[in-house]
Amino acid sequence: MPKFSFNSFSDRQTAASEARKALLEKFKNRPTDDDPEVIARKAERAAVLQARQEREAAKAAAKAAEQARLAQIKAEKDAREAAERAAREAQLEAERAAREAARANLVTRAIMDQMDWKAQRLAARKKR
C-alpha cells in the first residue's frame, strides 16, 4: 500500500506543470515529415502494403482458378451423368418396346392359332 504523501498544493501544481512541459517537449521533439527516418518508415509501410496487396491478388487469382477448375469438373460430371441417364432411358425404352412387340406378337399368334383351330373345326364339320 502506498504511503500517504504530505505534498502541498504548490508542490502538486509544480509537478503537474512540469508534466505538461515534458509532454509538450515530447511533441515538439517529434521528427518532421522530411526527416529521413520518417521517410524510411513510410517507405517501409508502403512496401509492406504493396506486398500484402500482391499476396491478396495472387490468392484471389488462385481461388478464381480453383473455382474455374471445379466448375469445369462439375460441368464434365454433369454432362457424363446426363449422357448416362439418356443412355439408360433409351435402353429402358428399347426394352419396353421389345416387350410390347413380344406381347403384340403373342396376341397375334394367339389370334392366328385360334383362327387356324376354328378353320380346322369348320373343315372337320364339312367333312362329315
Salt bridges, closest charged atoms under 4 A:
ASP33 OD1 - LYS42 NZ 4.00
GLU66 OE2 - ARG69 NH2 2.64
ASP78 OD2 - LYS74 NZ 3.08
GLU93 OE2 - ARG96 NH2 2.17
GLU100 OE2 - ARG96 NH1 2.42
